[in-house]
């Protein structure tokens, strides 16, 4: 049996606001909206992604209809970009804040910023430098 990590679910307090934020900032598209239950708890869920609701770049935003918003900080999302300056500008323009400004890493050829969405959830935003085009390329640096 094989199991592959496929998506992340982020529990939010204001589904519409957070869906708009993640679409505007990260260029994700809404593929599906589901209203269902998890056990006895009613949920409202929006599935966002780049090319589909599942797979690389997908995130599900989930709101428990009858429960208060969760305390943020239980997860740190990761986003890759080719223009970190512009991405950080979009975060701020859409109601997010900067947790740590853009810095060049001392241990890898990347620029990194930590940002916070309007509900307080953190994201690590990374821009690869030089010949590094992906996390796979970055991983190969330690094996040569």
NORTABEL-V15634 format. One line per field, one symbol per residue. ss: DSSP state (H for helix, E for strand, L for the rest). phi: phi as a letter, one per 30 degrees, with the letter a starting at -180 (. if undefined). burial: b if it has 16 or more other ideal C-beta (glycine too) atoms within 10 Angstrom, else e. A space follows every 10 residues. Layout:
BEGIN
ss=???
phi=???
burial=???
END
This chain:
BEGIN
ss=LLLLLLLEEE ELLLHHHHHH HHHHHHLLEE EEEEEEEELL EEEEEEEEEL LLLLLLLLEE EEEELLLLLL LLLLLEEEEE LLLHHHHHHH HHHLLLEEEE EEEELLLLLE EEEEEELLLL LEEEEEEELL LLLLHHHHHH HLLL
phi=.cbbdbabcc dbcbeddddd eddddcidcd cabbcabcic cdbbbcccac cadbjeicbc cbcddcbddd ddjdbcdbbc bcbdeddddd eddcjdbcdb ddbdddcadb cbbcbbddcj ddbccbbdci ddcadddddd ddcc
burial=eeeeeebeeb bbbebebbbb bbeebbebee beeeeeeeee eebbbbbbbe eebeeebbbb bbbbeeeeeb ebeeeebebb beebeebbeb beebbbeeee eeeeeeeeeb bbbebbbbbe bbbebbbbee ebeeeeeeee eeee
END
